[in-house]
Amino acid sequence: MKLQPLTVSELNAHIKGLLDGDLLLGSLAVRGELSNYKIYSSGHHYFTLKDAESSLKCVMFRSNASRIRFRPENGMGVTAVGSVSVYPRDGAYQLYCTELIPTGIGDLYLAFEQLKVRLSKEGLFDPSHKKPLPAYPKRIAVITSGSGAAVRDIIRVLGHRWPDTQVVILPVRVQGAEAPAEIVGAIRYANRHRVGDLIITGRGGGSMEDLWAFNDERVARAIYESELPVISAVGHEPDVTIADFVADLRAATPSNAAELAVPDQADVRDTLDALQSRLEHALRRQLTEDENRLKDLSGRKVLQTPTAYLDFKRMELDRLQGRIITVSEGWLNARRQQFGQTAAALDAMSPLKVLSRGYAVATNEKGRIIRSTSDTTNGEKLYLRVTDGSVSCRVESDEQ
């Protein structure tokens, strides 16, 4: 039987398909020691995982590597989580790693992740619950070890940046089984007695076991329930605890917490100096404007000769008075002329004018005007109104 030859790419693709379809290789965890660990400019991590007898090439892409909370070093024991597949170009299989867990803290890490997910669902990390820090705190309660480097760093930075702030130390254990209860008690004491305007709680860096008191659920809930703002200052930049998620503000280090808690007196002094300079400039500008305005007003005639203004107003009053008189006389003459015309028209229509031409108006005793013979009866007394008076008469007969 003659074999059908395959290309190298076809063979590699076939092997890759077999590996990708294997359920075990699709999701597994491999324990070993880091070797030849390199971080490329692309952000991808390449390393070898080995034990006493074998080695395995591994790659962790940038998106997954960015979530590593510790610094991997050659010789460190770890558990790598991911899947096995073939890189077709080289024909070599490797572990595509999605997560690195230092050996010995797997249980703690799992507990940390589970608590983080549960508290997040409850809303303890919700940004809407975060309280703002006071701009110029008068007193700060520091909850940490009374003998550690963290408290010295906080006091030193606060004294340098804002010396007027009083520091109240509430010493607690920050490591060990008793530490969480002491931290919770100090937070509640600070709130109950209002020993400060805000709280800084934390410690220096260390392993996950060293920092575990600040991953305790009791501490997380005490921070969440605190009425005073809380700054979490645990460890150094790579170290993240549950307390960091719950606190109103997370600081990278205890020294950084002090920097975030108070303003820098030098910055405040510079701001005040700038404001003073702006105020002085504004006042000088206002004084210059007022001086120019005063010069302008002092040069006006009304201020040089005060009576000139009154004389000017008197002249205006005389002109207005003359105009009013002229308008009034014109109006009165027009009304007089109109009145004469109306009186003449009424006079022409007056009954007295008719009487003066020889006519008379007859009325009965009731004053009713006689317009027809039918308005009278024989013997009735009538009155005749003539131009210079009236005469009485009696009806003897009517003629038509």
Secondary structure, DSSP 8 states (H G I E B T S, - for coil): -------HHHHHHHHHHHHHT-HHHHSEEEEEEEEEEEE-TTS-EEEEEE-SS-EEEEEE-HHHHTT--S---TT-EEEEEEEEEEETTTTEEEEEEEEEEETT-HHHHHHHHHHHHHHHHHTTT-GGG-----SS-SEEEEEE-TTSHHHHHHHHHHHHH-TTSEEEEEE---SSTTHHHHHHHHHHHHHHHT--SEEEEEE----TTTTGGGG-HHHHHHHHH-SS-EEEEESSTT---HHHHHSSEEESSHHHHHHHHS--HHHHHHHHHHHHHHHHHHHHHHHHHHHHHHHHHHTSHHHHSHHHHHHHHHHHHHHHHHHHHHHHHHHHHHHHHHHHHHHHHHHHT-HHHHHTTT--EEEETT--B--SGGG--TT-EEEEEETTEEEEEE------
